[in-house]
Amino acid sequence: FQIIKCFGQTVHLLDATMLISLLQPAPETFELFDEIILLAEGEIVYQGPRELVLDFFEHMGFKCPERKGIADFLQEVTSKKDQEQ
């Protein structure tokens, strides 16, 4: 969390872009990102503002359960293995 927070502050101060790859980040870490690129099977499934990702998937027919973390939900909805369960 602290490392990502530091990266975010640096990016905003320098008006830079940083690409970081994370698998199922903690909710507080996920909230630090401005934009996300979500990949599945090597393809981009979502690219855009973090705060709009749930609206996008809800429009596609996938609603995040109330008690599920967003990162966990995104992992499940884009993983064939998790969809089979």
Secondary structure, DSSP 8 states (H G I E B T S, - for coil): -HHHHHHHHHHHHHT-------SS--HHHHTT-SEEEEEETTEEEEEEEGGGHHHHHHHTT----TTS-HHHHHHHHH-HHHHH-
